[in-house]
Amino acid sequence: MTELQPRKTWLAAYTRSRHEQQVVSQLRLKNLECLLPTYERAVRWSDRIKHSSTPLFPGYVFIHISDSERALVLQTIGVVNLVSSGGRASVLHDDEVERLRACCLQSNEVEPHPYLRIGHRVRVKHGPFAGWEGTLVEKCNARRLVITVDQIMKSVAINLHGADVETIN
């Protein structure tokens, strides 16, 4: 007789400040699948510029778990709670997680951006981010697409050419 696998969903866990990496390490020790998107940040010190890998969404770790594994996550040191709305954990769609994975592969091409609610909605037509939808803004004379992850009210800015996007009505 085969045993049915419990249904797993992607959730966001809210962590204590600057505890994202420790939470990921602990979750992996518990054999739980997790994702911590990062970006390359340059920090100027008095004598040099240091590049470091920094969480793209500070205070959040994404986890792929079943209902029975939620207690393991909540018992993890550094985890404050699961992101929820109306008392229910906010589930991320698989395509959103795949976009977050794409950010991980392009860590030198992405950076955090303030969460936006207004502006023109666009879709990327070409390149590794094809299919992404977001808000088009202008920053430092370069076109940037701002992608929002509504469940955690955070956004990511990506460098794009204007010809690579189309307007969504």
C-alpha positions in Angstrom: 0.0 0.0 0.0 1.4 3.4 -1.0 1.4 6.3 1.4 0.1 9.6 0.1 2.4 12.5 0.3 1.0 15.5 2.3 0.3 18.5 0.1 3.0 21.1 0.4 2.6 24.9 -0.2 5.0 27.8 -0.3 4.6 30.2 2.7 6.6 33.2 3.9 8.0 33.1 7.5 8.6 36.4 9.2 12.0 36.3 11.1 13.7 38.3 13.7 15.8 41.2 12.4 19.0 39.9 10.7 18.2 36.2 11.5 17.3 35.1 8.0 20.5 33.1 7.4 20.4 31.4 10.8 16.7 30.4 10.2 17.6 28.9 6.8 20.4 26.9 8.3 18.1 25.5 11.0 15.3 24.7 8.6 17.7 22.8 6.3 18.9 20.8 9.4 15.2 19.9 9.8 15.1 18.8 6.1 12.6 21.5 5.2 12.9 23.1 1.8 13.4 26.9 2.0 14.4 29.8 -0.1 16.3 33.0 0.8 16.6 35.2 -2.2 19.7 37.5 -1.9 21.3 40.3 -3.9 24.8 41.6 -4.2 25.2 44.8 -2.2 28.2 47.1 -2.3 29.0 48.9 1.0 31.6 51.7 1.1 33.9 51.5 4.0 36.5 54.3 4.7 39.3 52.3 2.9 37.5 50.0 0.5 34.2 48.8 -1.1 33.0 45.5 0.3 30.5 43.4 -1.7 28.2 41.2 0.4 25.2 38.9 -0.2 22.2 40.4 1.5 18.6 39.2 1.8 16.4 40.6 -0.9 13.4 40.7 1.5 14.9 41.4 4.9 12.9 39.6 7.7 11.4 36.9 5.4 12.3 33.3 4.5 10.2 31.3 2.1 9.4 27.7 3.0 7.8 24.7 1.2 5.9 22.8 3.9 2.8 20.7 4.6 0.3 21.6 7.3 1.9 19.1 9.7 5.4 20.8 9.3 4.2 24.2 10.4 5.0 23.5 14.0 8.6 22.7 13.1 8.9 26.1 11.4 7.3 28.0 14.3 9.6 26.2 16.8 12.7 27.4 14.9 14.8 29.9 16.7 14.5 33.3 14.9 11.1 32.6 13.3 8.5 35.1 14.6 5.4 33.8 12.7 4.1 32.8 9.3 2.9 35.6 7.1 -0.9 35.5 7.3 -4.1 37.3 6.3 -7.3 37.0 8.2 -5.7 34.4 10.5 -4.8 32.1 7.6 -1.2 31.6 6.3 -0.8 33.5 2.9 0.1 30.9 0.3 2.5 31.9 -2.5 1.8 30.6 -6.0 4.4 28.3 -7.5 5.1 30.7 -10.4 5.9 33.5 -7.8 8.4 31.2 -6.2 10.0 30.4 -9.6 10.4 34.1 -10.1 12.1 34.4 -6.7 14.4 31.6 -7.8 15.2 33.6 -11.0 16.1 36.5 -8.8 18.6 34.2 -6.9 20.2 33.3 -10.2 20.5 37.0 -11.2 21.6 38.3 -7.7 23.8 41.0 -9.3 20.9 42.3 -11.4 18.3 42.8 -8.7 17.9 45.0 -5.7 15.1 45.7 -3.1 12.7 48.4 -4.0 9.9 50.1 -1.9 6.5 48.4 -2.2 4.4 50.3 -4.8 0.7 50.4 -5.4 0.4 53.0 -8.1 2.0 53.4 -11.6 1.7 51.7 -15.0 1.5 47.9 -15.0 3.8 46.2 -17.5 4.8 42.7 -18.6 8.4 41.7 -19.6 8.4 40.3 -23.2 12.0 39.2 -23.6 15.0 37.9 -21.6 15.2 35.8 -18.4 12.4 37.7 -16.7 9.9 37.2 -19.6 6.3 36.9 -18.3 6.9 38.9 -15.1 4.4 41.7 -14.5 5.1 44.8 -12.4 5.2 48.5 -12.2 7.5 50.5 -14.5 9.4 53.3 -12.8 12.4 55.4 -13.8 15.5 55.5 -11.6 19.0 57.0 -12.3 18.1 57.5 -16.0 17.6 53.7 -16.5 14.3 51.9 -16.9 13.5 49.5 -14.1 10.7 47.1 -13.6 9.4 46.8 -10.1 8.0 43.4 -9.3 5.7 43.2 -6.3 5.1 40.2 -4.0 1.8 41.1 -2.6 1.7 38.5 0.2 4.6 40.2 2.0 4.2 43.7 0.6 7.7 43.9 -0.8 9.1 44.7 -4.2 12.2 44.1 -6.4 13.7 46.4 -9.0 15.2 44.9 -12.2 17.3 46.6 -14.9 15.4 46.3 -18.3 15.4 47.9 -21.7 12.2 49.8 -22.6 11.7 47.6 -25.6 11.6 44.5 -23.5 8.3 45.4 -21.8 4.7 45.9 -22.9 1.8 47.7 -21.2 -1.0 45.7 -19.6 -4.5 47.1 -19.8 
